[in-house]
Amino acid sequence: MIEVRELTKSYGAKVVIDRLSFTVLPGHVTGFLGPNGSGKSTTMRVIVGLDHPDSGTATIGGKRYAELSRPLRTVGALLDAESAHPGRSAFNHLLYLAQSQGLPRSRVDEVLELVGLKDVGRDRTGTFSLGMRQRLGIAVALLGDPQVLILDEPINGLDPDGIFWIRNLMRQLAGEGRTVLVSSHLMSEMAVTADSLIVIGRGQLIADCSTSEFIGRSSHRSVLVRSSDPVRLRTALDAAGAQVVPGEDGAVSVRALDARHIGEIAARDGIVLWELSPQLASLEDAFREMTHGHRDFGSPTGPTADAKRQPETHVVAAAGAGAGATR
């Protein structure tokens, strides 16, 4: 379980995380969403000890990351797929991390096979495509067989087969009772992967609920209507204050009136309805609506606060100071 309590982090005068609190429970895939510059990556970095908060706490299983003696066995993180040295093979990159955490050499072969890199394990990572580097970063996160996974944009660079694979992997790991926190800007993928969502904007919590509940809050719900007389029906719906958008084959999408009222209007005017189907908003619609007014893209004349962070090494294995996370 991941617990964030009253977390605050600033870079100079820029407040990136503002008294943020949430809990990520095991057994679910939890999507971590927010506009660019909302503080998602900074929050993940604080959780795995790569940044230090100004105030508040972030714990994993009740402990701060620095208190974990062998962090890779507890939490695996993918925060930057580019952190592997380009001159080192995938196998040696993983072996170095495994040895730092007291993991057997056999585990390296297991995760290379799991992520589909077994045949190129001896190749230098500098020759890898973006998708292959992403798979290597996922292998690092899985190396210690941890109970907690923190994945920042794990879908980047993956082809359709890779996206299908990582989606099923995350759901499988959550089904085993593990805690899975994943960020992504691909709303369509989050809609079919995440059981619950944590949504932030400008470092503050916007929503912490199930994915279906978040979508249900959107005002972008509509009703798909097909009728025997679409022109006359649209006139009647316009008069009732509905928002009517023409679709294909004479269908219309109606907002601001529910299906019951649309049916009553059609019955009153003697219009036969062939279809009357309530349509939920998409996750993208809901996200754009809920985060409106919470977007901060930084100054166009310089880097944002997140861009000013200092680079860090891949892992610090010493007890009490470990960071078993790709950036």
Residue pairs with C-beta under 8 A, 6 or more apart in sequence:
1 23
1 24
1 25
1 26
1 60
1 61
1 62
1 148
1 179
2 23
2 24
2 47
2 58
2 59
2 60
2 148
2 150
2 179
2 181
3 23
3 24
3 57
3 58
3 59
3 62
4 20
4 21
4 22
4 23
4 43
4 47
4 56
4 57
4 58
5 21
5 56
5 57
5 58
5 59
6 19
6 20
6 21
6 55
6 56
6 57
7 17
7 19
7 20
7 21
7 43
7 46
7 53
7 55
7 56
7 57
7 58
8 15
8 17
8 18
8 19
8 20
8 53
8 54
8 55
8 56
9 15
9 16
9 17
9 39
9 42
9 43
9 46
9 51
9 53
9 54
9 203
10 16
10 54
10 305
11 305
11 306
11 308
11 309
12 305
14 304
14 305
15 203
16 39
16 42
16 203
16 305
16 306
17 39
17 42
17 43
17 46
17 53
17 203
18 39
18 202
18 203
18 204
19 56
19 204
20 39
20 43
20 56
20 200
20 203
20 204
20 205
21 56
21 205
22 198
22 205
22 208
24 30
24 179
24 181
24 198
25 179
26 147
26 174
26 177
26 178
26 179
27 174
27 175
27 177
27 178
27 179
28 174
28 179
28 180
28 195
28 196
29 170
29 171
29 174
29 180
29 182
29 193
29 194
29 195
29 196
30 179
30 180
30 181
30 182
30 194
30 195
30 196
30 197
30 198
31 182
31 183
31 184
31 190
31 193
31 194
31 196
31 197
31 198
31 211
32 40
32 43
32 44
32 181
32 182
32 183
32 197
32 198
32 200
33 40
33 183
33 184
33 187
33 190
33 197
33 198
33 199
33 200
33 287
34 40
34 183
34 199
34 200
34 201
34 206
34 291
34 294
35 201
35 291
35 294
35 295
35 296
35 297
36 295
36 297
36 298
37 202
37 295
37 296
37 297
37 298
37 304
37 305
37 306
38 200
38 201
38 202
38 203
38 291
38 294
38 295
38 296
39 200
39 202
39 203
40 152
40 183
40 200
41 79
41 152
41 183
41 306
42 51
42 203
42 306
42 309
43 58
43 200
44 77
44 79
44 150
44 152
44 181
44 183
45 51
45 79
45 309
46 52
46 53
46 58
47 58
47 60
47 65
47 150
48 65
48 71
48 75
48 77
48 79
48 150
48 323
48 324
48 325
49 64
49 65
49 66
49 321
49 322
49 323
50 79
50 312
50 323
50 325
50 327
51 309
57 64
58 64
58 65
60 68
60 74
60 75
60 148
61 74
61 147
61 148
65 71
65 75
65 322
65 323
66 320
66 321
66 322
67 320
68 74
68 75
68 322
69 319
69 320
69 322
70 101
70 102
70 144
70 319
70 322
70 324
71 101
71 144
71 322
71 323
71 324
71 325
72 97
72 100
72 101
72 103
72 143
72 144
72 146
72 315
72 322
72 324
73 101
73 103
73 144
73 145
73 146
74 144
74 146
74 147
74 148
75 146
75 147
75 148
75 149
75 150
75 324
75 325
76 140
76 141
76 142
76 143
76 144
76 146
76 148
76 149
76 150
76 324
76 325
77 141
77 149
77 150
77 151
77 152
77 324
77 325
77 326
78 134
78 137
78 138
78 140
78 141
78 150
78 151
78 152
78 154
78 325
78 326
79 150
79 152
79 325
79 326
79 327
80 137
80 152
80 326
80 327
81 130
81 133
81 134
81 136
81 137
81 156
81 157
81 326
82 133
82 327
83 137
83 314
83 326
83 327
84 90
84 93
84 125
84 133
84 136
84 137
84 314
84 326
85 93
85 125
86 124
86 125
86 126
87 124
87 126
88 96
88 124
88 125
89 121
89 122
89 123
89 124
89 125
90 112
90 117
90 120
90 121
90 122
90 123
90 125
90 128
90 136
90 139
91 108
91 112
91 121
91 122
93 125
93 136
93 140
94 108
94 111
94 112
94 136
94 139
94 140
94 143
95 105
95 108
97 103
97 140
97 143
97 314
97 315
97 317
97 324
98 104
98 105
98 107
98 108
98 143
100 315
100 317
101 143
101 144
101 317
101 322
101 324
103 143
103 144
107 143
107 145
108 121
108 143
109 118
109 121
111 139
111 142
111 143
112 118
112 121
112 139
114 139
114 142
115 135
115 136
115 138
115 139
115 142
116 135
116 162
116 165
117 132
117 135
117 136
117 139
120 128
120 132
125 133
125 136
128 136
129 157
130 156
130 157
131 157
131 158
131 159
131 162
133 157
134 154
134 156
134 157
134 158
134 162
135 158
135 162
137 154
137 326
138 151
138 154
138 166
138 169
140 326
141 149
141 150
141 151
141 325
141 326
142 149
143 324
144 324
146 178
147 177
147 178
147 179
148 178
148 179
148 181
149 170
149 173
149 178
149 179
149 180
149 181
149 182
150 181
150 182
150 325
151 170
151 180
151 181
151 182
151 183
152 182
152 183
153 183
153 184
153 185
154 166
154 170
154 182
154 184
155 162
155 163
155 166
155 184
155 186
155 189
158 165
158 166
163 189
167 189
167 192
167 193
170 180
170 182
170 193
171 193
173 180
174 180
174 195
181 198
182 190
182 193
182 194
184 190
187 282
187 283
187 284
187 287
188 282
188 283
188 284
190 197
190 211
190 283
191 211
191 215
191 282
191 283
194 211
195 210
195 211
196 208
196 209
196 210
196 211
197 207
197 208
197 209
197 210
197 211
197 214
198 205
198 207
198 208
199 205
199 206
199 207
199 208
199 214
199 287
199 290
199 291
200 206
201 291
201 293
201 294
201 295
201 296
202 294
202 295
202 296
204 294
206 290
206 291
206 294
207 214
207 217
207 290
211 283
214 283
214 286
214 290
215 280
215 281
215 282
215 283
215 286
216 280
217 286
217 290
218 281
218 285
218 286
218 289
218 290
219 255
219 281
219 289
220 255
220 281
220 282
220 285
220 286
220 289
221 255
221 278
221 279
221 280
221 281
222 245
222 253
222 254
222 255
222 278
222 279
222 281
223 253
223 254
223 255
223 257
223 258
223 259
223 262
223 276
223 277
223 278
223 279
224 247
224 251
224 252
224 253
224 254
224 275
224 276
224 277
224 278
224 279
225 233
225 251
225 252
225 253
225 254
225 262
225 273
225 275
225 276
225 277
226 249
226 250
226 251
226 273
226 274
226 275
227 233
227 250
227 266
227 271
227 272
227 273
227 274
228 271
228 272
228 273
228 274
229 271
229 272
230 250
230 251
230 252
232 269
232 271
233 252
233 265
233 266
233 269
233 271
234 244
234 246
234 252
236 265
236 266
236 268
236 269
236 271
237 244
237 252
237 254
237 257
237 262
237 265
238 244
240 257
240 261
240 265
241 256
241 257
242 254
242 255
242 256
242 257
242 262
243 254
243 255
243 256
244 252
244 253
244 254
245 252
245 253
245 254
245 255
246 252
247 253
251 275
253 279
254 262
257 265
258 278
259 276
259 277
259 278
262 273
262 276
263 273
263 276
266 272
266 273
281 289
297 304
298 304
298 305
298 307
311 327
312 323
312 327
313 323
314 326
314 327
315 322
315 323
315 324
315 325
316 322
316 323
317 324
